Amino acid sequence: MLRAALRAPQYAYRRGWGRLFGHRFLLLTHRGRRTGRVHHTMLEVLRYDASTEEVTVMSGRGRRADWLQNVLASGEAEVSMGRDRFLVDVRLVPVEEAMGALALYERRNLLLRPILRLSLSLMLGRHVDGSARARRQVAEQLPLVAFRPR
């Protein structure tokens, strides 16, 4: 049941109900770098810039995440977000910019702050507080990736 609950957003996107999530989540469609098979990955949006339509996400598994390696290897991906679906250019977000995005995300999600910090602490294997030093460590080890429509 837990697995089905965690996959619910992906099923919703595949059935055309992505608008229910607005700019909170996106469905990334990418090709495997070895197999060429099409894969779908749900990602939480940390930042959305309405003027450029660029969205920023975090790789919670660091640089070893398959989806990240796939999009960096091919340079091609498709994003479905809300009602929109588009091909994107991919870029790794520089550490300084990533720190700002993390701080903004934390301010926008005050009620989730303790859960966010606990999750990041578990991912990194050490305590993450709200300091700039901690944000830098997060940004260095869990890269942020930006997708911009072509």
For each residue, the residues with C-beta under 8 A, 3 or more apart:
1: 4 5
2: 5 6
3: 6 7
4: 1 7 8
5: 1 2 8
6: 2 3
7: 3 4 10 11 42
8: 4 5 11 12
9: 12 13 21 25 27 42
10: 7 13 14 27 40 42
11: 7 8 14 15
12: 8 9 15 17 18 20 21
13: 9 10 16 17 18 21 27 40 42 80
14: 10 11 27 40
15: 11 12
16: 13
17: 12 13 20
18: 12 13 21 27 80 81 82 83
19: 22 82 83
20: 12 17
21: 9 12 13 18 24 25 81 82
22: 19 82
23: 45 48 55 81 82
24: 21 44 45
25: 9 21 42 43 44 45 81
26: 42 43 45 55 57 79 80 81 147
27: 9 10 13 14 18 40 41 42 79 80 81
28: 40 41 42 43 57 67 71 77 78 79 147
29: 38 39 40 77 78 79 80
30: 38 39 41 67 70 71 74 76 77 78
31: 36 37 38 39 70 74 76
32: 35 36 37 38 39 66 70
33: 69 70 73 74
34:
35: 32
36: 31 32
37: 31 32
38: 29 30 31 32
39: 29 30 31 32 66 67 70
40: 10 13 14 27 28 29
41: 27 28 30 67
42: 7 9 10 13 25 26 27 28
43: 25 26 28 57 58 67
44: 24 25 57 58
45: 23 24 25 26 48 55 56 57 81
46: 56 57 58 101 102 105 144
47: 55 56 101 104 105
48: 23 45 53 54 55 56
49: 52 53 54 55
50: 53
51:
52: 49 148
53: 48 49 50 148 149
54: 48 49 146 147 148
55: 23 26 45 47 48 49 79 81 146 147
56: 45 46 47 48 93 101 144 145 146 147
57: 26 28 43 44 45 46 144 145 147
58: 43 44 46 142 143 144 145
59: 62 63 65 67 68 142 143 144 145
60: 65 123 142
61: 64 65 68 123
62: 59 65 141 142 143
63: 59 68 69 143
64: 61 68 69
65: 59 60 61 62 68 69
66: 32 39 69 70
67: 28 30 39 41 43 59 70 71
68: 59 61 63 64 65 71 72 143 145
69: 33 63 64 65 66 72 73
70: 30 31 32 33 39 66 67 73 74 77
71: 28 30 67 68 74 75 76 77 90 145
72: 68 69 75 90 92
73: 33 69 70
74: 30 31 33 70 71 77
75: 71 72 89 90
76: 30 31 71 87
77: 28 29 30 70 71 74 87 88 90 147
78: 28 29 30 85 86 87 88
79: 26 27 28 29 55 84 85 86 88 147 149
80: 13 18 26 27 29 84 85
81: 18 21 23 25 26 27 45 55 84 85
82: 18 19 21 22 23
83: 18 19
84: 79 80 81
85: 78 79 80 81
86: 78 79 149 150
87: 76 77 78 149 150
88: 77 78 79 147 148 149 150
89: 75 147 148 149 150
90: 71 72 75 77 145 146 147
91: 145 146 148
92: 72 143 144 145 146
93: 56 97 98 101 139 143 144 145 146
94: 97 98
95: 98 99 136 139 140
96: 99 100
97: 93 94 100 101 144
98: 93 94 95 101 102 138 139 143 144
99: 95 96 102 103 132 135 136 139
100: 96 97 103 104
101: 46 47 56 93 97 98 104 105 144
102: 46 98 99 105 106 135 138 139 144
103: 99 100 106 107 135
104: 47 100 101 107 108
105: 46 47 101 102 108 109 116
106: 102 103 109 110 113 116 130
107: 103 104 110
108: 104 105
109: 105 106 112 113 116
110: 106 107 113
111:
112: 109 115 116
113: 106 109 110 116 117 130
114: 117 118
115: 112 118 119
116: 105 106 109 112 113 119 120
117: 113 114 120 121 128 129 130
118: 114 115 121 122
119: 115 116 122 123
120: 116 117 123 124 128 138 142
121: 117 118 124 125 126 127 128
122: 118 119 125
123: 60 61 119 120 142
124: 120 121 128 137 138 141 142
125: 121 122
126: 121 137
127: 121 134
128: 117 120 121 124 134 137 138
129: 117 134
130: 106 113 117 134 135
131: 134 135
132: 99 135 136
133: 136 137
134: 127 128 129 130 131 137 138
135: 99 102 103 130 131 132 138 139
136: 95 99 132 133 139 140
137: 124 126 128 133 134 140 141
138: 98 102 120 124 128 134 135 141 142
139: 93 95 98 99 102 135 136 142 143 144
140: 95 136 137
141: 62 124 137 138
142: 58 59 60 62 120 123 124 138 139
143: 58 59 62 63 68 92 93 98 139
144: 46 56 57 58 59 92 93 97 98 101 102 139
145: 56 57 58 59 68 71 90 91 92 93
146: 54 55 56 90 91 92 93
147: 26 28 54 55 56 57 77 79 88 89 90
148: 52 53 54 88 89 91
149: 53 79 86 87 88 89
150: 86 87 88 89
